[in-house]
């Protein structure tokens, strides 16, 4: 039995069949370094690895078949650096990678790359932003992966190139603008 405040090196709790249900390994200061929770069949359901300060570094949650459903890896300051959510077949559905500065972009930190894919893994939306959170590239594709809309902006956020295509990928509208905020209408 552990006394109050005593650092735990390893704790394992098993179910009726001896299947491990929870494993916690802690460092010298009692900070949890690895946590694994498994289901009735021993399949890992949740894994958390933390650094010396207790900050979560990696989280993996899997379904009944062991397929990874959510993976989060964070840096030293606890800011999420990589998020991957997959469907029932393990196909990546959403990927978010951010920079080191953690500047707010929406509800979280500044987004550097966002990819959302459909059931077949085809990219549906891609957003890459600069250091200041300004959107630099946006690509939205149809069910077959054909680009439907592309927007590239300059340092000031002004749209520089926009391409919208039809179902066959044929360009339907192209707008290019200069350094000013108004597009060159002669190109429409």
PyMOL commands that place a pseudoatom at each C-alpha (Angstrom):
pseudoatom trace, name=CA, resn=UNK, resi=1, chain=A, elem=C, hetatm=0, pos=[0.000, 0.000, 0.000]
pseudoatom trace, name=CA, resn=UNK, resi=2, chain=A, elem=C, hetatm=0, pos=[1.279, 3.462, -0.927]
pseudoatom trace, name=CA, resn=UNK, resi=3, chain=A, elem=C, hetatm=0, pos=[1.440, 6.166, 1.684]
pseudoatom trace, name=CA, resn=UNK, resi=4, chain=A, elem=C, hetatm=0, pos=[0.039, 9.629, 0.988]
pseudoatom trace, name=CA, resn=UNK, resi=5, chain=A, elem=C, hetatm=0, pos=[2.508, 11.612, -1.098]
pseudoatom trace, name=CA, resn=UNK, resi=6, chain=A, elem=C, hetatm=0, pos=[4.594, 8.573, -1.948]
pseudoatom trace, name=CA, resn=UNK, resi=7, chain=A, elem=C, hetatm=0, pos=[5.666, 8.399, -5.599]
pseudoatom trace, name=CA, resn=UNK, resi=8, chain=A, elem=C, hetatm=0, pos=[4.183, 5.546, -7.548]
pseudoatom trace, name=CA, resn=UNK, resi=9, chain=A, elem=C, hetatm=0, pos=[6.470, 3.646, -9.896]
pseudoatom trace, name=CA, resn=UNK, resi=10, chain=A, elem=C, hetatm=0, pos=[3.814, 1.418, -11.459]
pseudoatom trace, name=CA, resn=UNK, resi=11, chain=A, elem=C, hetatm=0, pos=[0.151, 0.790, -10.765]
pseudoatom trace, name=CA, resn=UNK, resi=12, chain=A, elem=C, hetatm=0, pos=[-1.838, -1.876, -12.601]
pseudoatom trace, name=CA, resn=UNK, resi=13, chain=A, elem=C, hetatm=0, pos=[-5.500, -2.725, -12.099]
pseudoatom trace, name=CA, resn=UNK, resi=14, chain=A, elem=C, hetatm=0, pos=[-6.959, -5.755, -13.822]
pseudoatom trace, name=CA, resn=UNK, resi=15, chain=A, elem=C, hetatm=0, pos=[-10.467, -7.015, -14.396]
pseudoatom trace, name=CA, resn=UNK, resi=16, chain=A, elem=C, hetatm=0, pos=[-12.056, -10.337, -13.532]
pseudoatom trace, name=CA, resn=UNK, resi=17, chain=A, elem=C, hetatm=0, pos=[-10.118, -12.165, -16.237]
pseudoatom trace, name=CA, resn=UNK, resi=18, chain=A, elem=C, hetatm=0, pos=[-6.776, -10.678, -15.333]
pseudoatom trace, name=CA, resn=UNK, resi=19, chain=A, elem=C, hetatm=0, pos=[-6.871, -8.272, -18.307]
pseudoatom trace, name=CA, resn=UNK, resi=20, chain=A, elem=C, hetatm=0, pos=[-5.012, -5.093, -17.502]
pseudoatom trace, name=CA, resn=UNK, resi=21, chain=A, elem=C, hetatm=0, pos=[-7.435, -2.165, -17.331]
pseudoatom trace, name=CA, resn=UNK, resi=22, chain=A, elem=C, hetatm=0, pos=[-5.226, 0.685, -16.192]
pseudoatom trace, name=CA, resn=UNK, resi=23, chain=A, elem=C, hetatm=0, pos=[-1.476, 1.249, -16.008]
pseudoatom trace, name=CA, resn=UNK, resi=24, chain=A, elem=C, hetatm=0, pos=[0.134, 4.344, -14.523]
pseudoatom trace, name=CA, resn=UNK, resi=25, chain=A, elem=C, hetatm=0, pos=[3.897, 4.889, -14.373]
pseudoatom trace, name=CA, resn=UNK, resi=26, chain=A, elem=C, hetatm=0, pos=[5.146, 8.006, -12.585]
pseudoatom trace, name=CA, resn=UNK, resi=27, chain=A, elem=C, hetatm=0, pos=[8.470, 9.712, -12.117]
pseudoatom trace, name=CA, resn=UNK, resi=28, chain=A, elem=C, hetatm=0, pos=[10.371, 10.502, -8.954]
pseudoatom trace, name=CA, resn=UNK, resi=29, chain=A, elem=C, hetatm=0, pos=[8.031, 13.384, -8.137]
pseudoatom trace, name=CA, resn=UNK, resi=30, chain=A, elem=C, hetatm=0, pos=[4.872, 11.343, -8.632]
pseudoatom trace, name=CA, resn=UNK, resi=31, chain=A, elem=C, hetatm=0, pos=[4.070, 12.951, -11.986]
pseudoatom trace, name=CA, resn=UNK, resi=32, chain=A, elem=C, hetatm=0, pos=[2.318, 10.524, -14.300]
pseudoatom trace, name=CA, resn=UNK, resi=33, chain=A, elem=C, hetatm=0, pos=[4.490, 9.661, -17.280]
pseudoatom trace, name=CA, resn=UNK, resi=34, chain=A, elem=C, hetatm=0, pos=[2.408, 7.010, -19.007]
pseudoatom trace, name=CA, resn=UNK, resi=35, chain=A, elem=C, hetatm=0, pos=[-1.239, 6.060, -18.657]
pseudoatom trace, name=CA, resn=UNK, resi=36, chain=A, elem=C, hetatm=0, pos=[-2.865, 3.192, -20.555]
pseudoatom trace, name=CA, resn=UNK, resi=37, chain=A, elem=C, hetatm=0, pos=[-6.512, 2.202, -20.238]
pseudoatom trace, name=CA, resn=UNK, resi=38, chain=A, elem=C, hetatm=0, pos=[-7.751, -0.879, -22.090]
pseudoatom trace, name=CA, resn=UNK, resi=39, chain=A, elem=C, hetatm=0, pos=[-11.133, -2.362, -22.832]
pseudoatom trace, name=CA, resn=UNK, resi=40, chain=A, elem=C, hetatm=0, pos=[-12.522, -5.731, -21.880]
pseudoatom trace, name=CA, resn=UNK, resi=41, chain=A, elem=C, hetatm=0, pos=[-10.432, -7.479, -24.539]
pseudoatom trace, name=CA, resn=UNK, resi=42, chain=A, elem=C, hetatm=0, pos=[-7.186, -5.769, -23.581]
pseudoatom trace, name=CA, resn=UNK, resi=43, chain=A, elem=C, hetatm=0, pos=[-7.253, -3.389, -26.552]
pseudoatom trace, name=CA, resn=UNK, resi=44, chain=A, elem=C, hetatm=0, pos=[-5.700, -0.054, -25.670]
pseudoatom trace, name=CA, resn=UNK, resi=45, chain=A, elem=C, hetatm=0, pos=[-8.355, 2.646, -25.518]
pseudoatom trace, name=CA, resn=UNK, resi=46, chain=A, elem=C, hetatm=0, pos=[-6.440, 5.630, -24.202]
pseudoatom trace, name=CA, resn=UNK, resi=47, chain=A, elem=C, hetatm=0, pos=[-2.735, 6.382, -23.903]
pseudoatom trace, name=CA, resn=UNK, resi=48, chain=A, elem=C, hetatm=0, pos=[-1.287, 9.520, -22.322]
pseudoatom trace, name=CA, resn=UNK, resi=49, chain=A, elem=C, hetatm=0, pos=[2.433, 10.204, -22.033]
pseudoatom trace, name=CA, resn=UNK, resi=50, chain=A, elem=C, hetatm=0, pos=[3.501, 13.339, -20.175]
pseudoatom trace, name=CA, resn=UNK, resi=51, chain=A, elem=C, hetatm=0, pos=[6.760, 15.153, -19.665]
pseudoatom trace, name=CA, resn=UNK, resi=52, chain=A, elem=C, hetatm=0, pos=[8.547, 15.909, -16.437]
pseudoatom trace, name=CA, resn=UNK, resi=53, chain=A, elem=C, hetatm=0, pos=[6.125, 18.725, -15.649]
pseudoatom trace, name=CA, resn=UNK, resi=54, chain=A, elem=C, hetatm=0, pos=[3.027, 16.606, -16.192]
pseudoatom trace, name=CA, resn=UNK, resi=55, chain=A, elem=C, hetatm=0, pos=[2.160, 18.187, -19.549]
pseudoatom trace, name=CA, resn=UNK, resi=56, chain=A, elem=C, hetatm=0, pos=[0.440, 15.716, -21.840]
pseudoatom trace, name=CA, resn=UNK, resi=57, chain=A, elem=C, hetatm=0, pos=[2.691, 14.888, -24.773]
pseudoatom trace, name=CA, resn=UNK, resi=58, chain=A, elem=C, hetatm=0, pos=[0.755, 12.169, -26.607]
pseudoatom trace, name=CA, resn=UNK, resi=59, chain=A, elem=C, hetatm=0, pos=[-2.851, 11.018, -26.416]
pseudoatom trace, name=CA, resn=UNK, resi=60, chain=A, elem=C, hetatm=0, pos=[-4.231, 8.107, -28.426]
pseudoatom trace, name=CA, resn=UNK, resi=61, chain=A, elem=C, hetatm=0, pos=[-7.819, 6.913, -28.221]
pseudoatom trace, name=CA, resn=UNK, resi=62, chain=A, elem=C, hetatm=0, pos=[-8.785, 3.835, -30.221]
pseudoatom trace, name=CA, resn=UNK, resi=63, chain=A, elem=C, hetatm=0, pos=[-12.012, 2.086, -31.039]
pseudoatom trace, name=CA, resn=UNK, resi=64, chain=A, elem=C, hetatm=0, pos=[-13.052, -1.440, -30.234]
pseudoatom trace, name=CA, resn=UNK, resi=65, chain=A, elem=C, hetatm=0, pos=[-10.797, -2.843, -32.968]
pseudoatom trace, name=CA, resn=UNK, resi=66, chain=A, elem=C, hetatm=0, pos=[-7.735, -0.885, -31.887]
pseudoatom trace, name=CA, resn=UNK, resi=67, chain=A, elem=C, hetatm=0, pos=[-7.970, 1.608, -34.777]
pseudoatom trace, name=CA, resn=UNK, resi=68, chain=A, elem=C, hetatm=0, pos=[-6.602, 4.982, -33.736]
pseudoatom trace, name=CA, resn=UNK, resi=69, chain=A, elem=C, hetatm=0, pos=[-9.404, 7.532, -33.514]
pseudoatom trace, name=CA, resn=UNK, resi=70, chain=A, elem=C, hetatm=0, pos=[-7.650, 10.542, -32.063]
pseudoatom trace, name=CA, resn=UNK, resi=71, chain=A, elem=C, hetatm=0, pos=[-3.971, 11.392, -31.647]
pseudoatom trace, name=CA, resn=UNK, resi=72, chain=A, elem=C, hetatm=0, pos=[-2.690, 14.567, -30.009]
pseudoatom trace, name=CA, resn=UNK, resi=73, chain=A, elem=C, hetatm=0, pos=[0.987, 15.391, -29.551]
pseudoatom trace, name=CA, resn=UNK, resi=74, chain=A, elem=C, hetatm=0, pos=[1.891, 18.615, -27.757]
pseudoatom trace, name=CA, resn=UNK, resi=75, chain=A, elem=C, hetatm=0, pos=[5.065, 20.545, -27.186]
pseudoatom trace, name=CA, resn=UNK, resi=76, chain=A, elem=C, hetatm=0, pos=[6.751, 21.526, -23.962]
pseudoatom trace, name=CA, resn=UNK, resi=77, chain=A, elem=C, hetatm=0, pos=[4.157, 24.212, -23.238]
pseudoatom trace, name=CA, resn=UNK, resi=78, chain=A, elem=C, hetatm=0, pos=[1.190, 21.900, -23.702]
pseudoatom trace, name=CA, resn=UNK, resi=79, chain=A, elem=C, hetatm=0, pos=[0.123, 23.505, -27.003]
pseudoatom trace, name=CA, resn=UNK, resi=80, chain=A, elem=C, hetatm=0, pos=[-1.277, 20.960, -29.421]
pseudoatom trace, name=CA, resn=UNK, resi=81, chain=A, elem=C, hetatm=0, pos=[1.148, 20.456, -32.286]
pseudoatom trace, name=CA, resn=UNK, resi=82, chain=A, elem=C, hetatm=0, pos=[-0.455, 17.578, -34.170]
pseudoatom trace, name=CA, resn=UNK, resi=83, chain=A, elem=C, hetatm=0, pos=[-4.045, 16.338, -34.142]
pseudoatom trace, name=CA, resn=UNK, resi=84, chain=A, elem=C, hetatm=0, pos=[-5.208, 13.373, -36.204]
pseudoatom trace, name=CA, resn=UNK, resi=85, chain=A, elem=C, hetatm=0, pos=[-8.742, 12.013, -36.113]
pseudoatom trace, name=CA, resn=UNK, resi=86, chain=A, elem=C, hetatm=0, pos=[-9.527, 8.946, -38.197]
pseudoatom trace, name=CA, resn=UNK, resi=87, chain=A, elem=C, hetatm=0, pos=[-12.657, 7.127, -39.186]
pseudoatom trace, name=CA, resn=UNK, resi=88, chain=A, elem=C, hetatm=0, pos=[-13.601, 3.546, -38.579]
pseudoatom trace, name=CA, resn=UNK, resi=89, chain=A, elem=C, hetatm=0, pos=[-11.112, 2.341, -41.209]
pseudoatom trace, name=CA, resn=UNK, resi=90, chain=A, elem=C, hetatm=0, pos=[-8.202, 4.391, -39.886]
pseudoatom trace, name=CA, resn=UNK, resi=91, chain=A, elem=C, hetatm=0, pos=[-8.381, 6.958, -42.706]
pseudoatom trace, name=CA, resn=UNK, resi=92, chain=A, elem=C, hetatm=0, pos=[-7.261, 10.373, -41.524]
pseudoatom trace, name=CA, resn=UNK, resi=93, chain=A, elem=C, hetatm=0, pos=[-10.225, 12.734, -41.337]
pseudoatom trace, name=CA, resn=UNK, resi=94, chain=A, elem=C, hetatm=0, pos=[-8.697, 15.830, -39.810]
pseudoatom trace, name=CA, resn=UNK, resi=95, chain=A, elem=C, hetatm=0, pos=[-5.084, 16.907, -39.384]
pseudoatom trace, name=CA, resn=UNK, resi=96, chain=A, elem=C, hetatm=0, pos=[-3.985, 20.125, -37.698]
pseudoatom trace, name=CA, resn=UNK, resi=97, chain=A, elem=C, hetatm=0, pos=[-0.353, 21.184, -37.277]
pseudoatom trace, name=CA, resn=UNK, resi=98, chain=A, elem=C, hetatm=0, pos=[0.545, 24.495, -35.653]
pseudoatom trace, name=CA, resn=UNK, resi=99, chain=A, elem=C, hetatm=0, pos=[3.666, 26.520, -35.105]
pseudoatom trace, name=CA, resn=UNK, resi=100, chain=A, elem=C, hetatm=0, pos=[5.771, 27.184, -32.068]
pseudoatom trace, name=CA, resn=UNK, resi=101, chain=A, elem=C, hetatm=0, pos=[4.302, 30.564, -31.148]
pseudoatom trace, name=CA, resn=UNK, resi=102, chain=A, elem=C, hetatm=0, pos=[0.802, 29.436, -30.170]
pseudoatom trace, name=CA, resn=UNK, resi=103, chain=A, elem=C, hetatm=0, pos=[-0.830, 32.625, -31.500]
pseudoatom trace, name=CA, resn=UNK, resi=104, chain=A, elem=C, hetatm=0, pos=[-4.606, 32.400, -31.321]
pseudoatom trace, name=CA, resn=UNK, resi=105, chain=A, elem=C, hetatm=0, pos=[-6.312, 31.327, -34.549]
pseudoatom trace, name=CA, resn=UNK, resi=106, chain=A, elem=C, hetatm=0, pos=[-9.989, 30.795, -33.859]
pseudoatom trace, name=CA, resn=UNK, resi=107, chain=A, elem=C, hetatm=0, pos=[-10.610, 28.938, -30.616]
pseudoatom trace, name=CA, resn=UNK, resi=108, chain=A, elem=C, hetatm=0, pos=[-7.112, 27.478, -30.410]
pseudoatom trace, name=CA, resn=UNK, resi=109, chain=A, elem=C, hetatm=0, pos=[-3.630, 28.390, -31.481]
pseudoatom trace, name=CA, resn=UNK, resi=110, chain=A, elem=C, hetatm=0, pos=[-2.544, 29.710, -34.870]
pseudoatom trace, name=CA, resn=UNK, resi=111, chain=A, elem=C, hetatm=0, pos=[-3.208, 27.153, -37.584]
pseudoatom trace, name=CA, resn=UNK, resi=112, chain=A, elem=C, hetatm=0, pos=[-0.332, 26.487, -39.959]
pseudoatom trace, name=CA, resn=UNK, resi=113, chain=A, elem=C, hetatm=0, pos=[-1.830, 23.552, -41.835]
pseudoatom trace, name=CA, resn=UNK, resi=114, chain=A, elem=C, hetatm=0, pos=[-5.333, 22.099, -41.758]
pseudoatom trace, name=CA, resn=UNK, resi=115, chain=A, elem=C, hetatm=0, pos=[-6.411, 19.118, -43.847]
pseudoatom trace, name=CA, resn=UNK, resi=116, chain=A, elem=C, hetatm=0, pos=[-9.885, 17.615, -43.733]
pseudoatom trace, name=CA, resn=UNK, resi=117, chain=A, elem=C, hetatm=0, pos=[-10.550, 14.538, -45.843]
pseudoatom trace, name=CA, resn=UNK, resi=118, chain=A, elem=C, hetatm=0, pos=[-13.568, 12.499, -46.753]
pseudoatom trace, name=CA, resn=UNK, resi=119, chain=A, elem=C, hetatm=0, pos=[-14.240, 8.828, -46.260]
pseudoatom trace, name=CA, resn=UNK, resi=120, chain=A, elem=C, hetatm=0, pos=[-11.733, 7.873, -48.976]
pseudoatom trace, name=CA, resn=UNK, resi=121, chain=A, elem=C, hetatm=0, pos=[-8.961, 10.039, -47.583]
pseudoatom trace, name=CA, resn=UNK, resi=122, chain=A, elem=C, hetatm=0, pos=[-9.384, 12.636, -50.368]
pseudoatom trace, name=CA, resn=UNK, resi=123, chain=A, elem=C, hetatm=0, pos=[-8.477, 16.100, -49.164]
pseudoatom trace, name=CA, resn=UNK, resi=124, chain=A, elem=C, hetatm=0, pos=[-11.551, 18.317, -48.966]
pseudoatom trace, name=CA, resn=UNK, resi=125, chain=A, elem=C, hetatm=0, pos=[-10.109, 21.455, -47.443]
pseudoatom trace, name=CA, resn=UNK, resi=126, chain=A, elem=C, hetatm=0, pos=[-6.550, 22.665, -46.962]
pseudoatom trace, name=CA, resn=UNK, resi=127, chain=A, elem=C, hetatm=0, pos=[-5.633, 25.899, -45.183]
pseudoatom trace, name=CA, resn=UNK, resi=128, chain=A, elem=C, hetatm=0, pos=[-2.090, 27.140, -44.632]
pseudoatom trace, name=CA, resn=UNK, resi=129, chain=A, elem=C, hetatm=0, pos=[-1.574, 30.411, -42.779]
pseudoatom trace, name=CA, resn=UNK, resi=130, chain=A, elem=C, hetatm=0, pos=[1.394, 32.648, -42.174]
pseudoatom trace, name=CA, resn=UNK, resi=131, chain=A, elem=C, hetatm=0, pos=[2.981, 33.666, -38.906]
pseudoatom trace, name=CA, resn=UNK, resi=132, chain=A, elem=C, hetatm=0, pos=[0.317, 36.327, -38.310]
pseudoatom trace, name=CA, resn=UNK, resi=133, chain=A, elem=C, hetatm=0, pos=[-2.624, 34.029, -38.927]
pseudoatom trace, name=CA, resn=UNK, resi=134, chain=A, elem=C, hetatm=0, pos=[-3.346, 35.443, -42.390]
pseudoatom trace, name=CA, resn=UNK, resi=135, chain=A, elem=C, hetatm=0, pos=[-4.668, 32.798, -44.725]
pseudoatom trace, name=CA, resn=UNK, resi=136, chain=A, elem=C, hetatm=0, pos=[-2.170, 32.138, -47.490]
pseudoatom trace, name=CA, resn=UNK, resi=137, chain=A, elem=C, hetatm=0, pos=[-3.613, 29.148, -49.324]
pseudoatom trace, name=CA, resn=UNK, resi=138, chain=A, elem=C, hetatm=0, pos=[-7.103, 27.646, -49.384]
pseudoatom trace, name=CA, resn=UNK, resi=139, chain=A, elem=C, hetatm=0, pos=[-8.042, 24.629, -51.489]
pseudoatom trace, name=CA, resn=UNK, resi=140, chain=A, elem=C, hetatm=0, pos=[-11.469, 23.020, -51.477]
pseudoatom trace, name=CA, resn=UNK, resi=141, chain=A, elem=C, hetatm=0, pos=[-12.020, 19.922, -53.597]
pseudoatom trace, name=CA, resn=UNK, resi=142, chain=A, elem=C, hetatm=0, pos=[-14.970, 17.854, -54.641]
pseudoatom trace, name=CA, resn=UNK, resi=143, chain=A, elem=C, hetatm=0, pos=[-15.707, 14.235, -53.906]
pseudoatom trace, name=CA, resn=UNK, resi=144, chain=A, elem=C, hetatm=0, pos=[-13.148, 13.075, -56.497]
pseudoatom trace, name=CA, resn=UNK, resi=145, chain=A, elem=C, hetatm=0, pos=[-10.371, 15.346, -55.256]
pseudoatom trace, name=CA, resn=UNK, resi=146, chain=A, elem=C, hetatm=0, pos=[-10.768, 17.857, -58.109]
pseudoatom trace, name=CA, resn=UNK, resi=147, chain=A, elem=C, hetatm=0, pos=[-9.899, 21.360, -56.976]
pseudoatom trace, name=CA, resn=UNK, resi=148, chain=A, elem=C, hetatm=0, pos=[-13.031, 23.489, -56.808]
pseudoatom trace, name=CA, resn=UNK, resi=149, chain=A, elem=C, hetatm=0, pos=[-11.681, 26.668, -55.273]
pseudoatom trace, name=CA, resn=UNK, resi=150, chain=A, elem=C, hetatm=0, pos=[-8.143, 27.951, -54.769]
pseudoatom trace, name=CA, resn=UNK, resi=151, chain=A, elem=C, hetatm=0, pos=[-7.260, 31.215, -53.038]
pseudoatom trace, name=CA, resn=UNK, resi=152, chain=A, elem=C, hetatm=0, pos=[-3.714, 32.452, -52.536]
pseudoatom trace, name=CA, resn=UNK, resi=153, chain=A, elem=C, hetatm=0, pos=[-3.195, 35.729, -50.685]
pseudoatom trace, name=CA, resn=UNK, resi=154, chain=A, elem=C, hetatm=0, pos=[-0.246, 37.989, -50.122]
pseudoatom trace, name=CA, resn=UNK, resi=155, chain=A, elem=C, hetatm=0, pos=[1.297, 39.179, -46.890]
pseudoatom trace, name=CA, resn=UNK, resi=156, chain=A, elem=C, hetatm=0, pos=[-1.526, 41.678, -46.368]
pseudoatom trace, name=CA, resn=UNK, resi=157, chain=A, elem=C, hetatm=0, pos=[-4.286, 39.128, -46.883]
pseudoatom trace, name=CA, resn=UNK, resi=158, chain=A, elem=C, hetatm=0, pos=[-5.244, 40.483, -50.311]
pseudoatom trace, name=CA, resn=UNK, resi=159, chain=A, elem=C, hetatm=0, pos=[-6.428, 37.762, -52.657]
pseudoatom trace, name=CA, resn=UNK, resi=160, chain=A, elem=C, hetatm=0, pos=[-3.908, 37.272, -55.435]
pseudoatom trace, name=CA, resn=UNK, resi=161, chain=A, elem=C, hetatm=0, pos=[-5.281, 34.253, -57.305]
pseudoatom trace, name=CA, resn=UNK, resi=162, chain=A, elem=C, hetatm=0, pos=[-8.685, 32.590, -57.263]
pseudoatom trace, name=CA, resn=UNK, resi=163, chain=A, elem=C, hetatm=0, pos=[-9.603, 29.585, -59.404]
pseudoatom trace, name=CA, resn=UNK, resi=164, chain=A, elem=C, hetatm=0, pos=[-13.000, 27.899, -59.322]
pseudoatom trace, name=CA, resn=UNK, resi=165, chain=A, elem=C, hetatm=0, pos=[-13.539, 24.834, -61.489]
pseudoatom trace, name=CA, resn=UNK, resi=166, chain=A, elem=C, hetatm=0, pos=[-16.508, 22.745, -62.472]
pseudoatom trace, name=CA, resn=UNK, resi=167, chain=A, elem=C, hetatm=0, pos=[-17.126, 19.081, -61.869]
pseudoatom trace, name=CA, resn=UNK, resi=168, chain=A, elem=C, hetatm=0, pos=[-14.610, 18.079, -64.541]
pseudoatom trace, name=CA, resn=UNK, resi=169, chain=A, elem=C, hetatm=0, pos=[-11.839, 20.270, -63.198]
pseudoatom trace, name=CA, resn=UNK, resi=170, chain=A, elem=C, hetatm=0, pos=[-12.259, 22.814, -66.033]
pseudoatom trace, name=CA, resn=UNK, resi=171, chain=A, elem=C, hetatm=0, pos=[-11.425, 26.318, -64.886]
pseudoatom trace, name=CA, resn=UNK, resi=172, chain=A, elem=C, hetatm=0, pos=[-14.617, 28.391, -64.731]
pseudoatom trace, name=CA, resn=UNK, resi=173, chain=A, elem=C, hetatm=0, pos=[-13.405, 31.587, -63.124]
pseudoatom trace, name=CA, resn=UNK, resi=174, chain=A, elem=C, hetatm=0, pos=[-9.943, 33.049, -62.605]
pseudoatom trace, name=CA, resn=UNK, resi=175, chain=A, elem=C, hetatm=0, pos=[-9.283, 36.293, -60.748]
pseudoatom trace, name=CA, resn=UNK, resi=176, chain=A, elem=C, hetatm=0, pos=[-5.805, 37.680, -60.145]
pseudoatom trace, name=CA, resn=UNK, resi=177, chain=A, elem=C, hetatm=0, pos=[-5.188, 40.888, -58.248]
pseudoatom trace, name=CA, resn=UNK, resi=178, chain=A, elem=C, hetatm=0, pos=[-2.174, 43.037, -57.728]
pseudoatom trace, name=CA, resn=UNK, resi=179, chain=A, elem=C, hetatm=0, pos=[-0.871, 44.658, -54.608]
pseudoatom trace, name=CA, resn=UNK, resi=180, chain=A, elem=C, hetatm=0, pos=[-4.055, 46.679, -54.319]
pseudoatom trace, name=CA, resn=UNK, resi=181, chain=A, elem=C, hetatm=0, pos=[-7.143, 45.209, -52.725]
pseudoatom trace, name=CA, resn=UNK, resi=182, chain=A, elem=C, hetatm=0, pos=[-9.276, 45.217, -55.899]
pseudoatom trace, name=CA, resn=UNK, resi=183, chain=A, elem=C, hetatm=0, pos=[-8.946, 42.408, -58.447]
pseudoatom trace, name=CA, resn=UNK, resi=184, chain=A, elem=C, hetatm=0, pos=[-8.178, 43.057, -62.081]
pseudoatom trace, name=CA, resn=UNK, resi=185, chain=A, elem=C, hetatm=0, pos=[-11.691, 42.820, -63.497]
pseudoatom trace, name=CA, resn=UNK, resi=186, chain=A, elem=C, hetatm=0, pos=[-10.350, 42.566, -67.038]
pseudoatom trace, name=CA, resn=UNK, resi=187, chain=A, elem=C, hetatm=0, pos=[-9.267, 39.037, -66.239]
pseudoatom trace, name=CA, resn=UNK, resi=188, chain=A, elem=C, hetatm=0, pos=[-12.734, 37.899, -65.210]
for i in range(1, 188): cmd.bond("trace and resi %d" % i, "trace and resi %d" % (i + 1))
show_as sticks, trace
zoom trace
